[in-house]
Amino acid sequence: MLSLMSDVLIACLLPAMLLYLGVRLSLFDKEIFYSIWTDFLSLFRHSGKHNSSIYNAPFSAQTSLAAYSRYRSLSLEELSRMRASYISIGRTHKRIGYEIGYPRKLDRLAEIIEVNSKITDQVAALMKRRHSKEVSTTASTSRLGLGSPPNETSVDSRSLPRIREALKHFVRDWSNAGVSERSVIFEPILAALSVQSVSSRSEKRVLVPGSGLGRLAYEISQLGFDVTACELSGYMNGAFHFLLDPGTTRTVYQHEVHPYAHWWSHSRTATDLFRSVRFPDIVPRLAEDGQVGLHLKEGDFLTLDVPKSSDGYDFIVTLFFIDTSVNIISTLEKIHALLKPGGTWVNLGPLLWCSGAQARLELTLEEVFKVMDAVGFSLAGGRDGSDDDEPDCMKRCSIPCEYTRDEKAMMRWIYEAEFWVARKV
């Protein structure tokens, strides 16, 4: 047994030593070393065919659960720092701040944290119930050295933006306040899908990776398609289940959230900053297994099993998704592999690549089209939209749009998103 362990240890350490000597002796540069070293480490990482949420991944169900559980305490800690900053200014300036109502503004934020925490606490409680079995599995695997579930104290303020983004998605996806933003980006996609005859839609399978809180997938299912939403983020999945579960959401406009209260830049008035939004405008529900409707797969789109050719998806719809890829080529290859022969990919979104060199490839739009050609896609209507054999709703175009906007803020971020329809060839 000891001999076997020694052999395994040598087999692991020898490549690492050779790589190290290669860098020290300048046999290859550090960028090549980094690439090889990353691939080497990947051999020891968890296989994608298993549920990666048992690890302390930043978007795992366990990490998200811990973050939702701490939304209130983390937000109050942040508020305490804001109070301390105000107190630190000079007496004369504090008096002016008092006269314009700044302390009352801080007190109002404290009240809003309590309102929002009613939502986050319910999300956390539901996630605990849903993932109790998974948490138990994690506890047993941690004894094997594979990691342990994060507890609440291991989550810090870096988790707050992810929770607040989910709260904004309640507004974007499931409130009347989000209608105008949704319609701009949903309508081109729904129009392209609506070319399919109504009578055949129930037989057509649609996959929506990066589905977020699921409104687009829901709207596609309302056209009569059999739709699978796929989402990696535990923050989004926890919030979506909060809407789907009859125990937490029963009626329209049941819930209230203050989505903009935590970012004080670009606000015209405190009333605008602290306003609330009620949701949902529609109460969504998942279809039963085997029934046509809306279904949900939680996990990484890239780990989905590739079906037999005849069992692939008829459509894959991506919205603000492909630029989240660590490796865009892998993403396009996966989309291609999951589609049936002749299947259709509908895309709308920008190319805002992950920052900090997280994206291994940061391509221009022209380069994306070249990769699509290499992978095996054909753009409907051609790159310039000159093919008259395709209806206009299938042709490539640019669409100015926004994402989780605050319509009353002093700032607007406009994307010139690209829309296209491509077929697997």
N, C-alpha and C positions, 0 to 999 in steps of 0.2 A: 504493500500500500504506500509506504514511504517512498519507495523507488518510483512508483507511478507519479506521485505528487511532485517529486523532484524533476522528473522528465517534463511534466506540464509546466512547472515554473521556468525551467530553462527555455522551453519552446516559446513562452510568453516574453521572457526578458531579452532573449537573443536579438529579435528584430528591433526592439527598442534601443539596445546598445549600438547596433549597426547604424540606426538612424542618427543617434547622437554623435557617433564618430564621423558620420558623413557630413554633418553640419560643422563640427569642429575642424575638420580637414578641408572644408570648403569644396567638398565633392558635389554639392548641390546647394542652392540658395535656401533661405529660410522659408520662403513661400512654398516651395516644393515640399520642404520638410513638414510644414504645417498641414498641407493637403494629405500627405501620406500618413502623418500621425493621426489626423482626424479619422481617416478611413480605418487605421489600425484599431483605434479605440472603439469604433463602431462595432467591431467584432464582439465586444464584450458587453454591449448594451442590450437592453431588453428587446426581444423580437417584436416587430410591429404587429404580429398576428395575435398578440395577447393584449389584454386591457392595460394600457399604459397609465391609467389613472391610479393604479396602486402605488405609483411613485410620486415623489414630491415635485412633479412637473408644475410649472406656474399656472397652467390652465386646467389642471386635473380637477376631478370632482371633489377630492378631499381638500385640496388647497382652496378651492372656491368656497366650499362649505365653511372652512375656518375663517375665510375673509368675510363672508356674509355675516357670520356670527359676531364678528368684531367691528362691523360697520359703525355702530353707535359709539363704542369706546374709542376707536381710532379717530372718528370725526370729532369727538369731544376733546381728545388730546390735541388735535390740530387747532380747534377753537381756543384752547388754553394758550397755545403759542401765539395766536392772533391777539388775544387779550394782553399777553405779556409784551408783545410788540407795541401795542397802543400805550400801555403804561410806561414804556421806556422813553417815550418822547418827552420833551420839556413841559413844564407846568403850563406855560402860556398856550402851547400847541394842544395840550390835553383839554384845556378850557374851550378852545375853538372846536375841537372834536366833539366835546360834550354839547356845545351849543347847536351844532349841525346834526346831532343825533347819532353819532358813531357808536357809543356804548349801547344804545337801543338796537342798533343794527346788529351788533354782536349777539345781543340777547335774542333777537328774532331768529338768527341762525341756530341758536341752541334749541329753540322751539321746533324749527324745521327738521333738525336732526332727529328729534323724537318722532315726528310724523313719518319721515322716510324710514326710520328704523322699524316701524310697524310692518313695512313691506319686507325689509331685509331679514328681520327675525322670522317672519313666516316662510320666506324662501329657505332659510337655513333649517328650520324645523322640518319642512317637507323634504329637503335633501337628506337630512339625517334618517328619516323614515325610509326613503327610497334606497339609500345606499348603505343601510345597516349591514346587509349581508356582505357587501364589498369591503366595508370597513373591517369586518371580522376576518375576511380573507387576508387583508393587508396586515393585520396584527400577526397572523401566523407566518406570513412570508417574511416579516421583518426579522424573525428569529433566524432566517437563513442568510441575513445580511443584505437583503434586497431592498432595504429602505423601510421607513415607517410612516404612517399617516401623520401629516402635520397637525399639531394642536393649535389652539387659538393664539397662544402666546408666541408661536413661531411666525405668525403673519404680522407684517408691519404696514406702515402707511403707504408703501409702494403698491399695495393691493387696492387702495381706495379708488384710483382712477378707473380700474376695471369694473368695480361695483357701480360707480357713478355712470359709466358708459352704458351699463345694462339698464340703469334707471332711465337714461335718455332714450334707450331703444323701446321702452314701454311707450314713450310718447311718439317716437318715429313710426313704430310698427302698429300700435294698437290704440291710437287716440285720434280724435277729430283734428287735433292740432298738427298731426303728421300727414294729413291727407294730401296737401299740395306737394310736399316733398316726395311722398310715395308715388303719386300719380305720374310724375315726370319720369321716374326710372322704371316703374312697373309696366306702364302702358306699352312701350315698345316690345317688351318681352312677351306680354300677354297677347299682343297683336300677332307676333310671329307664331306663337303656339296655336292661335285661333285659326290659322290656315288649315290645320288638321280638321277633318270633318267631325262634326259633333258625334255622330253615331259610332265612330271608331275610337274615341278618346279613352273610354274605359279600359281598352285593351292596350293602351300606350303607357309605358312606365317612364316616369320623369324623376331624375335625381337632381337635388339642389344642394351642392356642397357649400359649406360656409353659410348655412341658412340663418344663423343668428337667432332671433326670436320668432322666426318662422312665418312672417306675414306673407312674403312672396310665395313660399311653398303652399300656404293655405289658399291664396288666391288662385294659384294654378290648379289646386285640387277642386276648387269651385267651378272650374271650366269643365270638369268631368274626367280629368286625368288621374291615374294612380301615382301618387307623388311620395317620394322619400326625401325628407329633409335630413341633412347630415351636418352635424356641428361638433367641433372639437372642444370648444371652450366650456368648461364647467360653469363659468359665470353666466353664459347665455343659456345653457341647458337648464340650469337651476331656475332662472327667471322664466323660461318658456314653460317649464312644468308647473310653475306657480299659476300660470294662466290656464293650463290644460286640466289641472286637477279640480274636480268639483268641490273638494274640501276647502280649497282656498279661493277659487273664483267661480261664482255661481251666476252673477248677473252683470249686465253691461254697466260701465261707469261705477263699479263697486269700489274701486281703489283710487286713492289720491297720492300724488307724488309731486315733489318740488324738484324738478330736474336740473335747474340752472343755479341753484342757491350756493353751490360750492365754488363757483368761478366768478370772481368779482370784477374781472376786466371787461371792458366794452359795454358796461351797463349804463343805460340812460337814467333809470330811476331804481330805487330800492323796491318799488312795487313790481317793476318788470323782473328784477333779479329774483324776487322771492315768490313769484306767482306759482300757483299750483295747476296741475293738469289731471283730469280724471280719465281713467281707462278701466277696462278695454271698451272700444266701441263695438266689438263683436266678441263673443265668447267662443274660442276655438276648442275643438275636441279632436283627438286622434281617432282614426278608423280602427276597427277590430282587425286582428290578423286575418289575412285572407280576403278582406273586403277592400274594394276600391275606395280611395280617399287619401287622407294625410297620414303618413307614418314618419317615425323619427328614429334615426340611427345616431347614437352618441359615440363620438370617437373621431379619429383621424381619417379623413377622406382617402389618404394615400395607402391606408392599410385595408381598405375594402377588398374583399376577394374578387378577383376577375372572373366573371361568370363564363359559361360556355357561350360561344358566339351567338347562338339563337336566344339566349337568356339575358343578353345585355340590355341596357337601357335604350329606349327609343330617343329620349332627349336628355341632355344634361344642361342645366341652366346655372350660370355663374354670374353673380351680382356683387361687385366690389370684392372680388375674391382672388383672382389670379395673381395680383400684385402682393398678396400676403405670402406667396410661395418662398420657401427657402431656396428651392431649385425649380425654376419655372419650367424647365424641360421635363423634369419628373412629373410635374402637375399636368402638363399637356399630354404626355404619354399616358398618364393614368386616365384622363378624360377619354382619350382615344380607345384605350383598352376596355373601358367599361361600357362603351357604346356598342350597339349592334352594328353589323355592316350596313352602311348607308345611314346610320344614326345621325342625329343633329345636335350640335352644340350651339347654344345661344348664350352670348356673353355681353355684359354691360359693365363698364367700370373704368377707372383710371389706371395709371402705372405708378403708384406711390410705393416704391419698394421699401422693404423693412430696413430701418436705419442701423447704423453701427456695424456694417458689413455682415449682418445676419443673412441677407440674401446673397447667395453665392454667385448669382447672375443678376445684373441690373440692366435689362434690355430696353432699347428704344422700341417704339411701336413697329417700326420697319423690321427690326430684328425679331420681334415676336411673330410677325407674319412669316418670316423665313423659317423659323422653328416650326410653325404650324405646317408649312409645306413639307418640311423634312419628316415630321411625325406622321403625316398622312391626312391632312385636312384640306378641303377646298372651300374657299369663301363663296357663299351664295351671292350672286351678282357681281363677283370679281372685286378686286381691291378698290377700284374706282367706281363701282356701282353701275357700270355701263351695260351690264347684261340685261337685256329687256325680257328675258325668259323668266325672270324672278319678279314677284310682286314687290312693290316699293317697301313694304313692311319687313322684308327679308334682307334688304340691302344695308351695307355698312354705312354708318353716319356718326357724327359727333353730337353729343347731347350735353348741354350745360346743366349741371345739377349740383345739389348740396347733400350733406350727410350729417344727420343729427343736428341740424341748425337751430339756433335761437333766433326766431324771426324778429324779435324786438331788440336784438343786440346791435352795437355800433360796428360790427365786423361781419363780413360775409366771405366764406371760402367757397369759390366756384370751381368745380371740376369740369373740364372738357372731356367727359367720359366717352369712350369709344363703344359703339354698339355694333355687333356683327353676328351673323349666323353662318356656321360652318358645318360641312358634312364630312363624315368619315369616309375615306376612299380606300 
